[in-house]
Amino acid sequence: MIKFFRKIRQRLLTENKLSKYFIYAIGEIILVVIGILIAIQINNWNEDRKKGKLKIEYLVSLKRDLEFDIAKLNTALDYVENDLKKNNAFSKRLSSPKANIDTLVKIARYEFNPIVGGLKELNKNTYNSLISTGNIDLLGKEFTDKIQEHYTIQETSMFFIKTNFQSYIDGINQYVMQYPINIKQNAINGPLQDSFWKNINKHHLQSNFNGVLSGRIFAFNNEKLQIIILLEKTQELLMLIQP
């Protein structure tokens, strides 16, 4: 093709047809420009196609993260509700007119388990990747705003959960240093532990146990509220994803 245009150019110059040569030269330039524009358009189309594919991959990954979070939140909610049911029952028994110090000792020694589980972390892998790579802009401003709002709410809720549980854990660490709890990991059991519980200061036990039980119920009530908020927000965001 290049040789073909070169021959035409040489023939026009040989025949001294300058006007036709200039017209031809202009036409050749136009063709080159058109070729460049076509190449740019093809490149842009390829880039848009790559971005579109990457966007879909991110949406699929984000959808998977949110579905994982919903399953984890539901599991955590079941755990929290069961724990509240059990510890509210302790509170009800200890608040009964029939309750006495033996009721307290029985619950504190044999029934109350201070160890806690529950919600620790949620999945932010895709969101973190979107932020670190700057690819979050691929999702469009409106959807990006909703994603950032969601993870801001998630971070705030998790902060409240961890802060309240840390207060409970600080209290329970002091409690278990004073009163051996009913777990297999106790180093001292048998007659020595029996002797300890027979000789405890029961008024101090009442005050300390009231503190840890109240702290646990408060912490789990807060966690339940935050989980319900997170479930609602996560389900709302999941509904917007159409990969």
Secondary structure as UniProt FT lines:
FT   HELIX           2..14
FT   TURN            15..16
FT   HELIX           18..95
FT   TURN            97..98
FT   HELIX           101..106
FT   HELIX           107..111
FT   HELIX           125..133
FT   HELIX           135..139
FT   HELIX           141..178
FT   TURN            184..185
FT   HELIX           191..198
FT   HELIX           202..240
//
